[in-house]
Amino acid sequence: MHGKLRVVMALAVLLGGCRAPAPEGASSGTAAATPRASAPIVPSNQPDRTRRAREVYLRGVALLAQDARVDEAIRDFQHALEIDPLFHLAHFKLGICYYQKGEYSLEITEYKKCLSINPQYEPAWLNLGHAHLARDELQQARDAYRRVLELSPGHGIALYNLALIEFDLKNEGESERLFRAFLRHETNAAGDMGERAREYLRDLDRRAAERRGQAGS
C-alpha cells in the first residue's frame, strides 16, 4: 500500500472526520480519508465589528455541522468576512467547506488566506499540509508540516506525515529521525500509527543493512 494512503487511513481512525471525493491525480482514497482540524469558538469579549462577524460565523458553524447545508455555511462565512475582513477563522472554516465539496484548490486558497492574517494559526498549517498531501504535492505538504512543528514541537500527526513524506522522497535518514521522534511520545507509540511507524523503521533498517552488505562485498 502506498505510503500516503497508509498515513491518511491511520489519521481517519485517530481523528475521525468527513469524507469527500479524491481530487484528480491523487492516490485513490487519499483526500477522502484525511480529516481536517476544526476551529475554536471565538471569545465574546471582542469589538462590535468582530462580535457581529462572530454571530454570523457561529451560525455558519452550526450549518456546517449539517452535511446538506454546506452552501449556506459558505454564505455565512463569506458574510462574516464582509463584516470583518480580518476574521481569520471564517477563512479557515471556508477551507473546510470546500474540502467537503471536493473543491480542493479553493480549500488551499482559504487556508492560505487564513494564514496571511494569522500565520501562527496551527490548525490551518496542519490542514494545508493534509490538502497538499492529498494532491501528492509533497514539497508543499512538507513545508506546511514543518511549520506545524515550529509552532508545536512534538505534534504527532505532523511528525508522522513528515516522516512519510521524507520516506517517499528517499530521504531515509531524515525519515528515520522523524519516525523515532514520533514514537518517543507514548500516546503515539500505542496506536495503529505507532505500529505503522515501527514497520517503516524495520524497512529502513533492512535497507541500511543491505547497503552495508553491498559495500562490504
SVG drawing of the C-alpha trace seen along z (x, -y; Angstrom):
<svg xmlns="http://www.w3.org/2000/svg" viewBox="-29 -48 63 58">
<polyline fill="none" stroke="black" stroke-width="0.4" points="0.0,0.0 1.3,-3.5 2.8,-5.4 0.5,-8.4 -2.6,-6.2 -1.4,-4.4 -1.0,-7.6 -4.3,-9.2 -6.1,-6.0 -4.4,-6.0 -5.4,-9.6 -9.0,-8.8 -9.0,-6.2 -7.3,-8.6 -9.4,-11.7 -12.5,-10.8 -13.8,-13.3 -15.9,-14.0 -15.3,-12.4 -15.1,-13.9 -14.1,-12.6 -10.4,-12.3 -9.0,-15.1 -7.9,-14.3 -4.4,-13.0 -4.3,-12.0 -3.9,-8.4 -7.3,-6.7 -8.9,-7.3 -6.2,-9.8 -8.2,-13.0 -11.3,-11.2 -9.6,-9.6 -7.8,-12.8 -9.7,-14.6 -9.4,-18.4 -8.7,-20.1 -11.6,-22.2 -11.6,-25.8 -12.3,-27.0 -15.3,-29.1 -14.5,-32.9 -14.5,-34.6 -17.4,-37.0 -15.4,-39.9 -14.5,-41.4 -15.1,-44.8 -18.5,-45.4 -17.5,-44.5 -15.8,-41.3 -18.8,-40.4 -21.2,-40.8 -18.9,-38.8 -18.8,-36.2 -22.5,-35.8 -22.7,-35.2 -19.7,-32.8 -21.3,-30.8 -24.5,-30.4 -22.2,-29.1 -20.6,-26.7 -24.0,-25.3 -24.9,-24.9 -21.6,-23.2 -22.4,-20.5 -25.4,-19.6 -23.9,-18.0 -26.7,-19.1 -26.2,-22.8 -22.6,-23.4 -23.5,-26.1 -25.5,-28.0 -22.5,-27.8 -20.3,-29.2 -22.5,-32.2 -22.4,-32.9 -18.6,-32.6 -18.3,-34.9 -20.7,-37.4 -18.7,-37.2 -15.6,-38.3 -17.6,-41.1 -18.2,-42.4 -14.7,-41.8 -12.1,-41.0 -9.5,-40.0 -11.7,-37.3 -9.2,-34.5 -11.4,-31.7 -14.0,-32.3 -11.4,-31.7 -10.4,-28.5 -13.9,-27.3 -14.4,-28.1 -11.5,-25.8 -13.3,-23.0 -16.4,-23.8 -14.6,-23.5 -12.9,-20.3 -16.4,-18.8 -17.5,-19.9 -14.4,-18.4 -13.1,-21.8 -9.5,-21.3 -7.9,-24.3 -10.4,-26.6 -9.7,-24.8 -6.0,-25.5 -6.7,-29.1 -8.8,-29.7 -6.2,-28.2 -3.6,-30.5 -5.8,-33.5 -6.3,-32.4 -2.6,-32.2 -1.9,-35.5 -4.0,-37.1 -2.7,-34.8 0.5,-33.0 0.6,-31.4 -2.7,-29.5 -1.5,-25.9 -4.7,-24.1 -4.6,-26.0 -1.0,-24.8 -2.0,-21.3 -5.0,-21.3 -2.9,-22.9 -0.4,-20.0 -3.2,-17.5 -4.6,-19.2 -1.3,-19.3 -0.6,-15.7 -3.9,-14.6 -2.8,-16.1 0.6,-14.4 2.3,-17.8 5.0,-16.6 7.2,-19.6 4.3,-21.9 3.0,-19.4 6.4,-19.1 6.7,-22.9 3.3,-23.1 4.0,-20.2 7.4,-21.8 5.5,-25.0 3.2,-22.9 6.3,-21.5 7.8,-25.0 4.6,-26.1 4.0,-22.8 7.2,-20.6 6.2,-17.0 2.9,-17.3 2.2,-13.6 0.4,-13.9 2.8,-16.4 5.8,-14.2 4.3,-11.1 3.2,-12.7 6.5,-14.4 8.4,-11.2 6.3,-9.5 7.0,-12.3 10.7,-12.1 10.4,-8.3 8.7,-8.9 11.3,-11.4 14.1,-8.9 15.5,-10.9 15.8,-7.8 17.9,-9.3 15.5,-12.1 12.5,-9.8 14.1,-7.5 14.7,-10.5 11.2,-11.7 9.6,-8.3 11.7,-7.9 10.7,-11.3 7.1,-10.3 7.5,-7.1 9.1,-8.9 5.6,-10.1 3.8,-7.2 0.4,-8.1 1.7,-7.9 3.6,-4.6 0.5,-2.8 -1.9,-3.1 -2.1,-1.9 0.1,-4.8 2.7,-3.7 2.7,-0.2 3.0,-1.5 5.9,-3.8 7.7,-0.7 7.0,1.1 8.7,-1.7 11.6,-1.7 12.1,2.0 12.0,1.4 14.6,-1.3 16.8,0.9 16.6,3.7 17.6,1.2 20.5,-0.1 21.7,3.5 21.5,4.3 23.6,1.3 26.2,2.2 26.3,5.8 26.8,4.5 29.5,2.1 31.4,4.9 31.2,7.4"/>
</svg>
